[in-house]
Amino acid sequence: MARSERRKRPVSDDEFESMAERIAQHFDRVRDLLERATDDGDA
């Protein structure tokens, strides 16, 4: 098991395996927000 430094508790296997997908979703949101912000600046 991986250990969460913030929580000081072991991270479950399911939680650890889902991290890549969750991180990808967050990056997708950031990319969308960045694209909208740059599109607004061009107008």
Biotite code that builds the C-alpha atoms (Angstrom):
import biotite.structure as struc

atoms = struc.array([
    struc.Atom([0.000, 0.000, 0.000], chain_id="A", res_id=1, res_name="MET", atom_name="CA", element="C"),
    struc.Atom([1.088, 3.534, -0.695], chain_id="A", res_id=2, res_name="ALA", atom_name="CA", element="C"),
    struc.Atom([1.070, 6.002, 2.145], chain_id="A", res_id=3, res_name="ARG", atom_name="CA", element="C"),
    struc.Atom([-0.535, 9.399, 1.878], chain_id="A", res_id=4, res_name="SER", atom_name="CA", element="C"),
    struc.Atom([1.844, 11.974, 3.336], chain_id="A", res_id=5, res_name="GLU", atom_name="CA", element="C"),
    struc.Atom([-0.976, 14.417, 3.905], chain_id="A", res_id=6, res_name="ARG", atom_name="CA", element="C"),
    struc.Atom([-3.305, 11.981, 5.645], chain_id="A", res_id=7, res_name="ARG", atom_name="CA", element="C"),
    struc.Atom([-0.695, 9.839, 7.400], chain_id="A", res_id=8, res_name="LYS", atom_name="CA", element="C"),
    struc.Atom([-2.690, 6.735, 6.582], chain_id="A", res_id=9, res_name="ARG", atom_name="CA", element="C"),
    struc.Atom([-2.287, 4.003, 4.007], chain_id="A", res_id=10, res_name="PRO", atom_name="CA", element="C"),
    struc.Atom([-4.053, 4.577, 0.713], chain_id="A", res_id=11, res_name="VAL", atom_name="CA", element="C"),
    struc.Atom([-6.260, 1.687, -0.338], chain_id="A", res_id=12, res_name="SER", atom_name="CA", element="C"),
    struc.Atom([-5.360, -0.258, -3.462], chain_id="A", res_id=13, res_name="ASP", atom_name="CA", element="C"),
    struc.Atom([-8.564, 0.915, -5.167], chain_id="A", res_id=14, res_name="ASP", atom_name="CA", element="C"),
    struc.Atom([-7.825, 4.531, -4.316], chain_id="A", res_id=15, res_name="GLU", atom_name="CA", element="C"),
    struc.Atom([-4.234, 4.186, -5.539], chain_id="A", res_id=16, res_name="PHE", atom_name="CA", element="C"),
    struc.Atom([-5.318, 2.578, -8.819], chain_id="A", res_id=17, res_name="GLU", atom_name="CA", element="C"),
    struc.Atom([-7.884, 5.314, -9.475], chain_id="A", res_id=18, res_name="SER", atom_name="CA", element="C"),
    struc.Atom([-5.359, 8.131, -8.969], chain_id="A", res_id=19, res_name="MET", atom_name="CA", element="C"),
    struc.Atom([-4.147, 8.195, -12.577], chain_id="A", res_id=20, res_name="ALA", atom_name="CA", element="C"),
    struc.Atom([-7.694, 8.615, -13.872], chain_id="A", res_id=21, res_name="GLU", atom_name="CA", element="C"),
    struc.Atom([-8.505, 11.288, -11.292], chain_id="A", res_id=22, res_name="ARG", atom_name="CA", element="C"),
    struc.Atom([-5.323, 13.199, -12.111], chain_id="A", res_id=23, res_name="ILE", atom_name="CA", element="C"),
    struc.Atom([-6.111, 13.008, -15.834], chain_id="A", res_id=24, res_name="ALA", atom_name="CA", element="C"),
    struc.Atom([-9.606, 14.389, -15.192], chain_id="A", res_id=25, res_name="GLN", atom_name="CA", element="C"),
    struc.Atom([-8.178, 17.311, -13.222], chain_id="A", res_id=26, res_name="HIS", atom_name="CA", element="C"),
    struc.Atom([-5.674, 18.084, -15.985], chain_id="A", res_id=27, res_name="PHE", atom_name="CA", element="C"),
    struc.Atom([-8.505, 17.968, -18.545], chain_id="A", res_id=28, res_name="ASP", atom_name="CA", element="C"),
    struc.Atom([-10.418, 20.534, -16.474], chain_id="A", res_id=29, res_name="ARG", atom_name="CA", element="C"),
    struc.Atom([-7.351, 22.766, -16.237], chain_id="A", res_id=30, res_name="VAL", atom_name="CA", element="C"),
    struc.Atom([-6.758, 22.524, -20.003], chain_id="A", res_id=31, res_name="ARG", atom_name="CA", element="C"),
    struc.Atom([-10.401, 23.444, -20.671], chain_id="A", res_id=32, res_name="ASP", atom_name="CA", element="C"),
    struc.Atom([-10.229, 26.418, -18.310], chain_id="A", res_id=33, res_name="LEU", atom_name="CA", element="C"),
    struc.Atom([-6.954, 27.575, -19.846], chain_id="A", res_id=34, res_name="LEU", atom_name="CA", element="C"),
    struc.Atom([-8.377, 27.292, -23.346], chain_id="A", res_id=35, res_name="GLU", atom_name="CA", element="C"),
    struc.Atom([-11.443, 29.326, -22.358], chain_id="A", res_id=36, res_name="ARG", atom_name="CA", element="C"),
    struc.Atom([-9.292, 31.969, -20.678], chain_id="A", res_id=37, res_name="ALA", atom_name="CA", element="C"),
    struc.Atom([-7.047, 32.340, -23.725], chain_id="A", res_id=38, res_name="THR", atom_name="CA", element="C"),
    struc.Atom([-10.048, 32.384, -26.087], chain_id="A", res_id=39, res_name="ASP", atom_name="CA", element="C"),
    struc.Atom([-11.601, 35.218, -24.044], chain_id="A", res_id=40, res_name="ASP", atom_name="CA", element="C"),
    struc.Atom([-8.376, 37.211, -24.282], chain_id="A", res_id=41, res_name="GLY", atom_name="CA", element="C"),
    struc.Atom([-8.421, 37.106, -28.088], chain_id="A", res_id=42, res_name="ASP", atom_name="CA", element="C"),
    struc.Atom([-11.872, 38.678, -28.417], chain_id="A", res_id=43, res_name="ALA", atom_name="CA", element="C"),
])
